[in-house]
Amino acid sequence: MTKVLVTGGAGFIGSHLCEYLLDKGEHVVCVDNYFTGSKKNIEHLIGKDNFEIVEHDIIEPLYVDVDQIYNLACPASPIHYQKNKVRTIKMGTVAMVNMLGIAKRTGARILQASTSEIYGDPKVHPQREEYWGNVNPIGPRACYDEGKRVAESLNMAYYWECGVDIRIARIFNTYGPRMAKEDGRVVSNLIMQALTNQPLTIYGTGEQTRSFCFISDMIEGLYKLMNYKEFVGPVNLGNPRQSTILELATLIQKLVRVEGELIKKPLPEDDPVRRSPDITRAKKYLDWSPTVTLEEGLKETIEYFKSVV
């Protein structure tokens, strides 16, 4: 049995990963400080064999012996990561060093949950892992974007100099049940507005694109990357199908069965105009690609949000 540490385990992605790993028969140590995660996300796992919960902020040292580490702990929405920019940067630096220290000491394999924000507002489409990005290191999003870039650099340094067994996943927009309803992300925003009969807010022209990957597909991709031998990454994990924000809003209105007004607001600073992953590496090394359509995933996500409105 593999003993697995999941930091940020009570978060949106983390809670689904804990559940998936338990179903695989793994021993799971879920660590979270509940800054953006929620105990409600993991309450159905409490009492299960081989499931431990540790309330802890990984900016502070953590002492555990494990076989694998999924490092997911970090606020991921602009509303949350801009609330305390210094702590957000520390998640990519101080906390990253702490997790790599555990991996070095115990010989554990560590998977770092990086992000498509690595690419900034890209000028190359779709984004390949070889692309270095078009980034603003001093803008309002830099605390998250640059923190994740440094985290990748730290992983590579520990890999080259200390022989730490690392994996780097660049996660693109992911959605599904257990998203926080007030996290400011486009899917949760539009669904909540539609369910409460409010006008749907569109930033910019609405022609900007995103790729939306359903949570079950993302979890499978993370698991495959962690357990694939001799492939460090980085690897893009996301849905290569692009949708405009206007298309997303229209589909949500259709599924919720409302015909609301669309209100347009200025695009936030440094918000990317196009975002879509090239997943050639994921297909080649992991035999992975998303299978859940946007409409299928939104139906399930909407049903979840109906229960929390």
N, C-alpha and C positions, 0 to 999 in steps of 0.2 A: 504494500500500500504506500502510495506517495503522499508525503506531508507537504501541503501547499499553503503558502502565505498569500493572501489576497489583501493588499492595502487598498483602502477606499471600498472595502467589501460591502458596505451598506449603501453605496451609491447606485445609480441607475445601471450602469454596465456591471459594476462589481457584484451586485446582488444576484443578477442573472448568472454571472460566472460562478459564484459560490454554489448556486443551485445546480448548475450543470456539472460541476466537479463532484459534488456529493452524489449525483446520479451515476457518475462514473466510478464511484466507490473510493474516491480519494478522501484523505483526512484534510479538512479545510480549517485554517486559522484566519478568521475574518478580523481585520484591523481597521478601525475607523474612529475619527474624532467627532463625527456627526456635524461637521460644519455645513456640508451640503448633502451628505448622506442622511438616511432616515432609518431608525430602528424598525419602522413599519415595513420597510423593504425586505427585512430578513426575519421578521417575527415568525413566519411560517417555517423557518428552518431551525428555530430554537428547539432544543430537545432531541434533535436528530443525532444519531451516533456519528462520531467523528467530526463534529462541528463545534468549533470554539470561537468565542467572540472576545476581542480585546479592545477596550476603549483606549485609544492612544493617538497622539499626534506624532507622526513619524519625522517631524522636524527635530524631535527629541530622540535620543538613542533608544533602540529597541533590541532586546536580547531574546532571540528565539533560534531554535535549530530546525531547519526545514530542508526539503529537497528542491522545491521550486518556489519562485517568487513572481507573482504578477503585480507589478507596481502601477496601480491605477489611481492612487490617491493624488488628487489635485482638483480644485474647482475648475470647471470646464466651460461655463457660460460667462459671457462678458459681465453680466450683472454681478456674478459671484466673484470672479477673479479680479475685478477692478475694485472690489470693496476693500481689499487690503493688498495692495500691489506688492509690498515688501514680502509678505508671507507667501504670496503666489510665486515670487522669484525664488524664495527659499525652498519651495517644493521641488523645483528643478535643480537645485544646487545642494543645500544642506541635507534635505530629506533624501535626495538621490544618492549622495555619498553614504548616508546611513544604510540604505538598502543594498548598495553595492558592497559595503563593508560586511553585511551579513552573508552575501553571496560569496565573497572572498573567503571568509572565515569557515563557512560550512561546506563550500563546494557546490552550493545550490545554483541551478540555472535561473536566471532572472530575465523576465520579459518586461521591457519598459513600454508603457502605453504612451507613445508620442502622438502626433497630431498632424492633420493636413495644414494647420496654421504654420507649420515649418516653411511652407511655400509662400506665405504672405499673400499679396495680391498678385497672383502669378501672371506672367506674360507668355507662358508656354502651356498649351492645352492639347490633350489632358496632361496632368502632371505625372512625370516619371520620377523614380527615386533618384536618378542622377541629376535632376534639376535642383539647383541651389536656392532658387526662390527669389522673390522680389519683396524684401522685408524692410520694415521701419523699426530700428532698434530703440527709438526714443518716443514712439507714439503711445497712445492710450492702451493699445493691445499688447505692447511689448513685454509687459510683465509676464504674460502667459506665453506668447510666441517665443521670446528669447529664452525664457526659462526652459521650455521644451527643447530648444536647440542646444542649450548648454547640457541638458540631461543626456541628449544623444551623444554629445562630445565626451561626457564623463563615462558613459557606457563603453565607448570605443577605447578610451584611455585605459580603463580597467581591463578590457579585453586584450589590448596589445601588451600592456606592461605587467599585468597580474594574472593573465590567463583565465579571467572570469568568463563563465559560459553565459553569454548575453543573447538576447533577441530584441529587436526594435520593430515595433508595429506603428505605422503612421495611420491613425484612425480618422476616417472621413465621417461626415455627418451621420449619426446613428440615432434611431428613434424607436419608440415602442413603449409598452407598459412600464410603469414606475418612473417615467420621466417626471421631474418636479414640475408642477403646474405653473409655477411663477419663476422659472429659470431664465426667461427672456429669449429662449430659442424659438426659431420660427415655427416648427411643428407644434410645440406645446402652446405657443401664443395663439396661433390661428385656430387650433381646435378649441381652446378655452373660450375664445371670442365667439366662435360659431355656436358652441353649446349654450352660451349665456346670452345669445341674441344681440351681441355687440357688433359694431362695424369691424371688419377685418383690416388690420393695419399692414400696409405694404411700405417697405422702406425703399427709397429710390424709385425707379421706374417699374420695378417688379420684373424686369427682363433679366436680371442677374440670375445665374444658375447655381444650383447645388445638386449634389448626388446624395440620395437618401438610402441608407442601408438599415434594414430591419435588425433588431437586436439579436434574434436567433442566428442570423447569418454571421453577424459580427462575433458572437461568442464562439461559433464553430471555427472561424478564422483564427482567433486568438489561441484557441486550444491546439489547432493544427500547427501553428507557428511554434508554440512552446515545445511541442513534442516532435518536431521535425529535426533530425540530427544534422549538424554541420551546416546550418544556414542562419547566419547572424541577422541578416537584413541590412538596412531597413526595408520593410515591405509595406506597400500601400494596402490597406484593408478598407474597402468601401464599395459602393455600387457605381459602376461606370456610367449608368444611365443618367443623363442630365435632365433636370426639370427646372423651368423658371419658377420664381416665387409666385407669379400670377397663376401659373398652371397648378401649383400646389394649393393655392387658396381656392381656386375654382373647384378642384377635386374634393377638398374638405367640405365646401359648401354643399356639393352634390351628395356626399356621403352622410352628412348631418341633416340634409334636407332643409336647408335654409337658403334664403336669397337675401344676403345682407349687403350693406354698402361697403365699398372698399375705400379706405382712407390712405392717402399716400403721404409719407413723411420723408424728410431728408435722409439720405444714406449715411450711416455712422462713419466716422473717420477710419480709413484703412480697411473698410469692409470690402472683401474681394468681390469682383464683378463676376468671375467665372471660377468654378471649383469642380473638378472632376478627376478621379484617379485613373491612372493607367494601372491595371491589375495584372499585367503580363507576368510579373515575378510571382505573384500569389498563385496564378494558374500553373506556372511551370514547377515551382518548388512544393507548393502545398496542395495542388489539385483542388483549389478553392475558388469559388465565385458565388455571388449571391443568387438565391433562388426565389426569394419572396418578392412579389411585385409591390410597387408602391401602393396600389389600391388595396391589396390584401393586408399589407402591414398597417395602413391607416385605419382600416376597419377594426382591427384588433386594438389599436392604440386609442381610437375613439371610444370603444366600449370601456376601456380602462378609465379614461377621463370622465366618462359618465358616472362612474362610481365614486369619484373624488370631487365633483363639482360642488 
